[in-house]
Amino acid sequence: MELSESVKSGIVVRIHGKKTWVKLSCETNGCEGCHIAGICTTQSYSPTLPAKLKPGLTVKKGDRVMVLGRVKEWFKGWLLMAGLPCIALLAGLILGRLFRWDEGFTGLLALGLVIIYYIVLWLFRCKVDNKVEWIIQSIITD
């Protein structure tokens, strides 16, 4: 399993053509391994997510399934959230040194560039879409 994958169990709640929706069973797994446990406000939060079927697998409503969550383009996400802000911070510090500005002003400039970057990122948040795909891997048989 790669760093960018997560396996959860769930129940198929809806099928419409080739689209399948799975309600994740977070209450059976507990919250200890969940990445959003710290911000979750409900004890037994169970999101319903669209999922693709693994080739050759057929499911019906009510089936218990194992779902693999895979983050696509994780490097792009890392770059947007950490890489480019670091570059903005360094650019502010380099500009301050080149123009021989006071250290305090240089620090404020660097932080200001990072703040401006995150504001622009927030304004274009619709274009930076969610790149997590859920794939139904197998049917759970008791």
Contacts in CASP RR format, 6 or more apart in sequence:
PFRMAT RR
TARGET T0000
AUTHOR 0000-0000-0000
METHOD contacts of the structure
MODEL  1
MELSESVKSGIVVRIHGKKTWVKLSCETNGCEGCHIAGICTTQSYSPTLP
AKLKPGLTVKKGDRVMVLGRVKEWFKGWLLMAGLPCIALLAGLILGRLFR
WDEGFTGLLALGLVIIYYIVLWLFRCKVDNKVEWIIQSIITD
1 7 0 8 1.000
2 70 0 8 1.000
3 74 0 8 1.000
4 70 0 8 1.000
4 71 0 8 1.000
4 74 0 8 1.000
5 68 0 8 1.000
5 69 0 8 1.000
5 70 0 8 1.000
5 71 0 8 1.000
6 35 0 8 1.000
6 68 0 8 1.000
6 69 0 8 1.000
7 66 0 8 1.000
7 67 0 8 1.000
7 68 0 8 1.000
7 69 0 8 1.000
7 137 0 8 1.000
8 24 0 8 1.000
8 25 0 8 1.000
8 26 0 8 1.000
8 29 0 8 1.000
8 66 0 8 1.000
8 67 0 8 1.000
8 69 0 8 1.000
9 24 0 8 1.000
9 25 0 8 1.000
9 28 0 8 1.000
9 29 0 8 1.000
9 64 0 8 1.000
9 65 0 8 1.000
9 66 0 8 1.000
9 67 0 8 1.000
9 140 0 8 1.000
10 22 0 8 1.000
10 23 0 8 1.000
10 24 0 8 1.000
10 25 0 8 1.000
10 64 0 8 1.000
10 65 0 8 1.000
10 66 0 8 1.000
10 67 0 8 1.000
11 22 0 8 1.000
11 23 0 8 1.000
11 25 0 8 1.000
11 62 0 8 1.000
11 63 0 8 1.000
11 64 0 8 1.000
11 65 0 8 1.000
12 20 0 8 1.000
12 21 0 8 1.000
12 22 0 8 1.000
12 59 0 8 1.000
12 60 0 8 1.000
12 61 0 8 1.000
12 62 0 8 1.000
12 63 0 8 1.000
12 65 0 8 1.000
12 136 0 8 1.000
13 21 0 8 1.000
13 22 0 8 1.000
13 23 0 8 1.000
13 48 0 8 1.000
13 61 0 8 1.000
13 62 0 8 1.000
14 20 0 8 1.000
14 21 0 8 1.000
14 48 0 8 1.000
14 61 0 8 1.000
15 21 0 8 1.000
15 59 0 8 1.000
15 60 0 8 1.000
15 61 0 8 1.000
18 53 0 8 1.000
19 50 0 8 1.000
20 50 0 8 1.000
20 51 0 8 1.000
20 52 0 8 1.000
20 53 0 8 1.000
20 59 0 8 1.000
20 136 0 8 1.000
21 48 0 8 1.000
21 49 0 8 1.000
21 50 0 8 1.000
21 51 0 8 1.000
22 48 0 8 1.000
22 49 0 8 1.000
22 51 0 8 1.000
22 65 0 8 1.000
22 67 0 8 1.000
22 134 0 8 1.000
22 136 0 8 1.000
23 46 0 8 1.000
23 47 0 8 1.000
23 48 0 8 1.000
24 46 0 8 1.000
24 47 0 8 1.000
24 48 0 8 1.000
24 49 0 8 1.000
24 67 0 8 1.000
25 46 0 8 1.000
25 64 0 8 1.000
26 34 0 8 1.000
26 44 0 8 1.000
26 45 0 8 1.000
26 46 0 8 1.000
26 47 0 8 1.000
27 43 0 8 1.000
27 44 0 8 1.000
27 46 0 8 1.000
31 37 0 8 1.000
31 40 0 8 1.000
34 40 0 8 1.000
49 67 0 8 1.000
49 134 0 8 1.000
50 134 0 8 1.000
51 67 0 8 1.000
51 134 0 8 1.000
51 135 0 8 1.000
51 136 0 8 1.000
52 133 0 8 1.000
52 134 0 8 1.000
52 135 0 8 1.000
52 136 0 8 1.000
53 59 0 8 1.000
53 135 0 8 1.000
53 136 0 8 1.000
54 135 0 8 1.000
54 136 0 8 1.000
54 137 0 8 1.000
54 138 0 8 1.000
57 136 0 8 1.000
57 137 0 8 1.000
57 138 0 8 1.000
57 139 0 8 1.000
59 65 0 8 1.000
59 136 0 8 1.000
59 139 0 8 1.000
63 139 0 8 1.000
63 140 0 8 1.000
64 139 0 8 1.000
64 140 0 8 1.000
64 142 0 8 1.000
65 136 0 8 1.000
65 137 0 8 1.000
65 138 0 8 1.000
65 139 0 8 1.000
65 140 0 8 1.000
66 136 0 8 1.000
66 137 0 8 1.000
66 138 0 8 1.000
66 139 0 8 1.000
66 140 0 8 1.000
67 134 0 8 1.000
67 135 0 8 1.000
67 136 0 8 1.000
67 137 0 8 1.000
68 134 0 8 1.000
68 135 0 8 1.000
68 136 0 8 1.000
68 137 0 8 1.000
69 132 0 8 1.000
69 133 0 8 1.000
69 134 0 8 1.000
69 135 0 8 1.000
70 132 0 8 1.000
70 133 0 8 1.000
70 134 0 8 1.000
70 135 0 8 1.000
71 131 0 8 1.000
71 132 0 8 1.000
72 131 0 8 1.000
72 132 0 8 1.000
72 133 0 8 1.000
73 131 0 8 1.000
74 131 0 8 1.000
76 131 0 8 1.000
77 128 0 8 1.000
77 131 0 8 1.000
80 121 0 8 1.000
80 128 0 8 1.000
84 117 0 8 1.000
85 114 0 8 1.000
85 117 0 8 1.000
85 118 0 8 1.000
88 110 0 8 1.000
88 113 0 8 1.000
88 114 0 8 1.000
88 116 0 8 1.000
88 117 0 8 1.000
89 110 0 8 1.000
89 111 0 8 1.000
89 113 0 8 1.000
89 114 0 8 1.000
90 110 0 8 1.000
91 110 0 8 1.000
91 113 0 8 1.000
92 106 0 8 1.000
92 107 0 8 1.000
92 109 0 8 1.000
92 110 0 8 1.000
92 113 0 8 1.000
93 106 0 8 1.000
93 107 0 8 1.000
93 110 0 8 1.000
95 106 0 8 1.000
95 109 0 8 1.000
96 105 0 8 1.000
96 106 0 8 1.000
96 109 0 8 1.000
97 106 0 8 1.000
101 109 0 8 1.000
121 128 0 8 1.000
END
